[in-house]
């Protein structure tokens, strides 16, 4: 699809997501909540509906060829129930939507102004998202209003209350998606991993599911306007590292966080090589001089 067509389609897609999310939150989910059934049946019904919203949006982006994405098969060791923490790198704006569509019931930590937004607050609450703190929002590098739905913090010590909420959420048997970088990666470098996600998982005794998101060519990066679309659509892929069990183990969250960051760094460098190689292959071949 030509670039000049993808720009208005991108605007339409995000407008549609917010509008549809508002309708689902204010109308569809309250109806499902009051529909007859056991509490467990109602919860499952809500989780499936919310997961369907995220999956549907990604399918739409794929259908109109704004991105290329196929939802991956979950690995055999992926937890099928109970609390667990999916952690991932954060290369683009729509990573949250990709991960929320992996399995029903996933929630995240969101910035306070999203949690209280009139348009999305009902959806946020029904989805079980955890509100961050005003302090971390004030310190957030993207507090100017990007659609980054992960909690950004200046340091790990700034959010003990948020980690406590994460632990309580996990101990109640519900999973979370967390981006340890806390903000979108730089184009060619990952950010430092905050240890809040690992600490919450270790304290709650739940599995950690490391996922790696790659996108080629890069798009929707930090501080990049939505209308700066690449010459060709970004191809997204989600890969999984082995699941880390924490229950009954004496784990140091700091050390485990460093080990995870090192593993992600290796894969991130590989992704950069893949991007560079494909960019070189896609570049026009120079015309040879006539003899």
SEVEXTI-399107 format. One line per field, with one value per residue (C-alpha): residue number from 1; x, y, z. Coordinates in nm, 2 decimals, m for minus. Example, Ala and Ser with C-alpha at 12.3 -4.5 7.8 and 13.67 -1.06 7.14 Angstrom:
residues 2
nr = 1 | 2;
u = 1.23 | 1.37;
v = m0.45 | m0.11;
w = 0.78 | 0.71;
***
This chain:
residues 291
nr = 1 | 2 | 3 | 4 | 5 | 6 | 7 | 8 | 9 | 10 | 11 | 12 | 13 | 14 | 15 | 16 | 17 | 18 | 19 | 20 | 21 | 22 | 23 | 24 | 25 | 26 | 27 | 28 | 29 | 30 | 31 | 32 | 33 | 34 | 35 | 36 | 37 | 38 | 39 | 40 | 41 | 42 | 43 | 44 | 45 | 46 | 47 | 48 | 49 | 50 | 51 | 52 | 53 | 54 | 55 | 56 | 57 | 58 | 59 | 60 | 61 | 62 | 63 | 64 | 65 | 66 | 67 | 68 | 69 | 70 | 71 | 72 | 73 | 74 | 75 | 76 | 77 | 78 | 79 | 80 | 81 | 82 | 83 | 84 | 85 | 86 | 87 | 88 | 89 | 90 | 91 | 92 | 93 | 94 | 95 | 96 | 97 | 98 | 99 | 100 | 101 | 102 | 103 | 104 | 105 | 106 | 107 | 108 | 109 | 110 | 111 | 112 | 113 | 114 | 115 | 116 | 117 | 118 | 119 | 120 | 121 | 122 | 123 | 124 | 125 | 126 | 127 | 128 | 129 | 130 | 131 | 132 | 133 | 134 | 135 | 136 | 137 | 138 | 139 | 140 | 141 | 142 | 143 | 144 | 145 | 146 | 147 | 148 | 149 | 150 | 151 | 152 | 153 | 154 | 155 | 156 | 157 | 158 | 159 | 160 | 161 | 162 | 163 | 164 | 165 | 166 | 167 | 168 | 169 | 170 | 171 | 172 | 173 | 174 | 175 | 176 | 177 | 178 | 179 | 180 | 181 | 182 | 183 | 184 | 185 | 186 | 187 | 188 | 189 | 190 | 191 | 192 | 193 | 194 | 195 | 196 | 197 | 198 | 199 | 200 | 201 | 202 | 203 | 204 | 205 | 206 | 207 | 208 | 209 | 210 | 211 | 212 | 213 | 214 | 215 | 216 | 217 | 218 | 219 | 220 | 221 | 222 | 223 | 224 | 225 | 226 | 227 | 228 | 229 | 230 | 231 | 232 | 233 | 234 | 235 | 236 | 237 | 238 | 239 | 240 | 241 | 242 | 243 | 244 | 245 | 246 | 247 | 248 | 249 | 250 | 251 | 252 | 253 | 254 | 255 | 256 | 257 | 258 | 259 | 260 | 261 | 262 | 263 | 264 | 265 | 266 | 267 | 268 | 269 | 270 | 271 | 272 | 273 | 274 | 275 | 276 | 277 | 278 | 279 | 280 | 281 | 282 | 283 | 284 | 285 | 286 | 287 | 288 | 289 | 290 | 291;
u = 0.00 | 0.14 | 0.27 | 0.02 | m0.27 | m0.13 | m0.11 | m0.49 | m0.56 | m0.34 | m0.53 | m0.86 | m0.73 | m0.64 | m0.96 | m1.15 | m0.98 | m1.06 | m1.41 | m1.47 | m1.30 | m1.54 | m1.85 | m1.73 | m1.65 | m1.96 | m2.22 | m2.11 | m1.91 | m2.18 | m2.43 | m2.20 | m2.14 | m2.51 | m2.58 | m2.69 | m2.43 | m2.19 | m1.92 | m1.66 | m1.86 | m1.91 | m1.54 | m1.44 | m1.70 | m1.55 | m1.20 | m1.28 | m1.46 | m1.17 | m0.91 | m1.12 | m1.11 | m0.73 | m0.71 | m0.97 | m0.78 | m0.46 | m0.64 | m0.78 | m0.43 | m0.31 | m0.61 | m0.56 | m0.18 | m0.08 | 0.13 | 0.21 | 0.13 | 0.03 | m0.06 | 0.19 | 0.12 | 0.17 | 0.46 | 0.39 | 0.52 | 0.30 | 0.08 | m0.28 | m0.44 | m0.36 | m0.13 | 0.19 | 0.38 | 0.45 | 0.75 | 0.86 | 1.08 | 0.89 | 0.99 | 0.66 | 0.34 | 0.11 | 0.31 | 0.06 | m0.23 | m0.03 | 0.05 | m0.30 | m0.44 | m0.21 | m0.44 | m0.77 | m0.73 | m0.41 | m0.39 | m0.12 | m0.02 | m0.15 | m0.08 | m0.34 | m0.47 | m0.56 | m0.72 | m0.94 | m1.00 | m1.38 | m1.33 | m1.15 | m1.18 | m1.47 | m1.27 | m0.97 | m1.16 | m1.34 | m1.00 | m0.85 | m0.57 | m0.37 | m0.34 | 0.00 | 0.08 | 0.07 | 0.43 | 0.55 | 0.32 | 0.48 | 0.83 | 0.72 | 0.93 | 0.61 | 0.36 | 0.29 | 0.02 | 0.15 | m0.05 | 0.22 | 0.01 | 0.29 | 0.39 | 0.70 | 0.91 | 1.23 | 1.36 | 1.25 | 1.21 | 0.95 | 0.67 | 0.66 | 0.28 | 0.24 | 0.45 | 0.23 | m0.08 | 0.09 | 0.16 | m0.20 | m0.32 | m0.10 | m0.19 | m0.55 | m0.48 | m0.48 | m0.19 | m0.01 | 0.18 | 0.47 | 0.74 | 1.05 | 1.19 | 0.89 | 0.90 | 0.95 | 1.30 | 1.52 | 1.56 | 1.89 | 1.93 | 1.72 | 1.65 | 1.75 | 1.52 | 1.33 | 1.30 | 0.94 | 0.79 | 1.05 | 1.01 | 0.63 | 0.66 | 0.91 | 0.71 | 0.39 | 0.56 | 0.42 | 0.59 | 0.77 | 0.70 | 0.97 | 0.85 | 1.05 | 0.88 | 1.05 | 0.93 | 1.09 | 1.12 | 1.08 | 0.76 | 0.56 | 0.88 | 0.92 | 0.87 | 0.79 | 0.46 | 0.20 | 0.20 | 0.56 | 0.49 | 0.78 | 0.80 | 0.68 | 0.46 | 0.62 | 0.63 | 0.58 | 0.68 | 0.65 | 0.90 | 0.92 | 1.21 | 1.17 | 0.93 | 1.09 | 0.93 | 0.96 | 0.75 | 0.95 | 1.28 | 1.52 | 1.56 | 1.73 | 1.51 | 1.80 | 2.02 | 1.74 | 1.65 | 2.01 | 2.02 | 1.69 | 1.82 | 2.13 | 1.93 | 1.71 | 2.01 | 2.15 | 1.82 | 1.79 | 2.13 | 2.02 | 1.70 | 1.91 | 2.11 | 1.79 | 1.66 | 1.98 | 2.00 | 1.64 | 1.69 | 2.00 | 1.81 | 1.52 | 1.73 | 1.73 | 2.02 | 2.24 | 2.24 | 2.56 | 2.73 | 2.68 | 2.98;
v = 0.00 | 0.35 | 0.55 | 0.84 | 0.60 | 0.45 | 0.78 | 0.85 | 0.48 | 0.50 | 0.80 | 0.62 | 0.31 | 0.49 | 0.69 | 0.37 | 0.20 | 0.48 | 0.51 | 0.13 | 0.10 | 0.37 | 0.19 | m0.14 | 0.00 | 0.20 | m0.02 | m0.38 | m0.47 | m0.35 | m0.56 | m0.86 | m0.79 | m0.81 | m1.11 | m1.41 | m1.66 | m1.75 | m1.50 | m1.72 | m1.74 | m1.36 | m1.30 | m1.54 | m1.37 | m1.03 | m1.15 | m1.31 | m1.00 | m0.76 | m0.99 | m1.00 | m0.62 | m0.63 | m0.92 | m0.76 | m0.43 | m0.61 | m0.82 | m0.49 | m0.34 | m0.66 | m0.67 | m0.31 | m0.38 | m0.11 | m0.38 | m0.74 | m0.96 | m1.32 | m1.41 | m1.67 | m2.01 | m2.00 | m2.23 | m2.55 | m2.40 | m2.09 | m2.08 | m2.16 | m2.03 | m1.84 | m1.55 | m1.49 | m1.20 | m1.16 | m0.92 | m0.78 | m0.53 | m0.22 | m0.12 | 0.05 | 0.21 | m0.09 | m0.35 | m0.34 | m0.42 | m0.71 | m0.87 | m0.81 | m1.03 | m1.32 | m1.47 | m1.36 | m1.20 | m1.01 | m0.67 | m0.41 | m0.10 | 0.22 | 0.58 | 0.76 | 0.99 | 0.68 | 0.51 | 0.82 | 0.90 | 0.94 | 0.76 | 0.45 | 0.44 | 0.19 | m0.05 | 0.00 | m0.10 | m0.40 | m0.52 | m0.51 | m0.27 | m0.14 | 0.24 | 0.39 | 0.68 | 1.05 | 1.08 | 0.83 | 0.99 | 1.33 | 1.18 | 1.00 | 1.09 | 1.05 | 1.22 | 1.46 | 1.22 | 0.94 | 0.62 | 0.42 | 0.23 | 0.10 | 0.26 | 0.48 | 0.55 | 0.74 | 0.47 | 0.14 | 0.30 | 0.54 | 0.28 | 0.05 | 0.10 | 0.00 | m0.32 | m0.40 | m0.37 | m0.59 | m0.86 | m0.85 | m0.88 | m1.18 | m1.35 | m1.32 | m1.55 | m1.29 | m1.24 | m0.92 | m0.77 | m0.55 | m0.37 | m0.36 | m0.07 | 0.13 | 0.33 | 0.25 | 0.15 | 0.39 | 0.30 | 0.13 | 0.07 | m0.08 | 0.11 | m0.01 | m0.28 | m0.17 | m0.46 | m0.40 | m0.68 | m0.94 | m0.84 | m0.87 | m1.21 | m1.34 | m1.20 | m1.36 | m1.68 | m1.68 | m1.77 | m1.51 | m1.54 | m1.35 | m1.24 | m1.05 | m0.82 | m0.74 | m0.50 | m0.45 | m0.18 | 0.02 | 0.22 | 0.41 | 0.46 | 0.69 | 1.06 | 0.96 | 1.11 | 0.86 | 1.00 | 0.91 | 0.58 | 0.37 | 0.32 | m0.04 | m0.18 | m0.30 | m0.67 | m0.77 | m1.09 | m1.22 | m1.48 | m1.65 | m1.73 | m2.02 | m1.96 | m1.89 | m2.06 | m1.86 | m2.06 | m2.22 | m2.08 | m1.84 | m1.59 | m1.25 | m1.01 | m0.78 | m1.06 | m1.22 | m0.88 | m0.83 | m1.18 | m1.11 | m0.78 | m0.95 | m1.21 | m0.94 | m0.73 | m1.03 | m1.07 | m0.69 | m0.68 | m0.96 | m0.77 | m0.46 | m0.68 | m0.82 | m0.46 | m0.34 | m0.64 | m0.60 | m0.22 | m0.28 | m0.54 | m0.30 | m0.01 | 0.07 | m0.07 | 0.20 | 0.22 | 0.09 | 0.34 | 0.28 | 0.16;
w = 0.00 | m0.09 | 0.20 | 0.13 | 0.19 | 0.51 | 0.69 | 0.69 | 0.75 | 1.06 | 1.19 | 1.12 | 1.30 | 1.62 | 1.62 | 1.57 | 1.86 | 2.10 | 1.98 | 1.99 | 2.33 | 2.46 | 2.33 | 2.46 | 2.80 | 2.85 | 2.68 | 2.60 | 2.92 | 3.16 | 2.98 | 3.00 | 3.37 | 3.45 | 3.22 | 3.43 | 3.53 | 3.81 | 3.91 | 3.74 | 3.42 | 3.42 | 3.47 | 3.19 | 2.97 | 3.03 | 2.99 | 2.65 | 2.53 | 2.63 | 2.48 | 2.16 | 2.14 | 2.13 | 1.89 | 1.66 | 1.65 | 1.55 | 1.29 | 1.14 | 1.12 | 0.95 | 0.72 | 0.59 | 0.57 | 0.81 | 0.99 | 0.94 | 1.24 | 1.31 | 1.67 | 1.78 | 1.92 | 2.29 | 2.40 | 2.59 | 2.92 | 2.89 | 3.21 | 3.13 | 3.44 | 3.76 | 3.81 | 3.60 | 3.46 | 3.09 | 3.05 | 2.71 | 2.55 | 2.42 | 2.06 | 1.95 | 2.05 | 1.99 | 2.19 | 2.47 | 2.23 | 2.09 | 2.43 | 2.57 | 2.28 | 2.37 | 2.63 | 2.81 | 3.15 | 3.10 | 3.25 | 3.30 | 3.50 | 3.34 | 3.40 | 3.62 | 3.34 | 3.13 | 3.42 | 3.49 | 3.12 | 3.05 | 2.73 | 2.85 | 3.22 | 3.22 | 2.99 | 3.21 | 3.53 | 3.37 | 3.23 | 3.58 | 3.49 | 3.79 | 3.83 | 3.87 | 4.09 | 4.03 | 4.13 | 3.86 | 3.61 | 3.68 | 3.64 | 3.32 | 3.01 | 2.80 | 3.03 | 2.75 | 2.64 | 2.41 | 2.40 | 2.59 | 2.83 | 3.05 | 3.38 | 3.35 | 3.65 | 3.73 | 3.96 | 4.12 | 4.46 | 4.33 | 4.30 | 4.61 | 4.63 | 4.26 | 4.32 | 4.62 | 4.39 | 4.14 | 4.40 | 4.53 | 4.17 | 4.10 | 4.43 | 4.34 | 4.04 | 3.77 | 3.52 | 3.42 | 3.13 | 3.23 | 3.02 | 3.24 | 3.03 | 3.15 | 2.83 | 2.46 | 2.36 | 2.17 | 1.81 | 1.85 | 2.22 | 2.50 | 2.82 | 3.17 | 3.31 | 3.62 | 3.86 | 3.96 | 3.74 | 3.86 | 4.22 | 4.21 | 4.04 | 4.30 | 4.59 | 4.46 | 4.37 | 4.01 | 3.68 | 3.46 | 3.09 | 2.89 | 2.55 | 2.28 | 2.04 | 1.71 | 1.44 | 1.10 | 0.98 | 1.31 | 1.35 | 1.62 | 1.82 | 2.12 | 2.03 | 1.68 | 1.55 | 1.44 | 1.09 | 1.03 | 0.88 | 0.72 | 0.35 | 0.40 | 0.67 | 0.99 | 1.04 | 1.40 | 1.57 | 1.92 | 2.05 | 2.39 | 2.61 | 2.86 | 3.14 | 3.48 | 3.78 | 4.10 | 4.34 | 4.62 | 4.49 | 4.67 | 4.39 | 4.41 | 4.20 | 4.13 | 3.99 | 3.80 | 3.65 | 3.53 | 3.37 | 3.19 | 3.06 | 2.93 | 2.74 | 2.59 | 2.49 | 2.29 | 2.10 | 2.05 | 1.88 | 1.65 | 1.57 | 1.47 | 1.24 | 1.08 | 1.03 | 0.88 | 0.64 | 0.52 | 0.48 | 0.27 | 0.06 | 0.01 | m0.10 | m0.47 | m0.67 | m0.81 | m1.19 | m1.34 | m1.58 | m1.95 | m2.14;
***
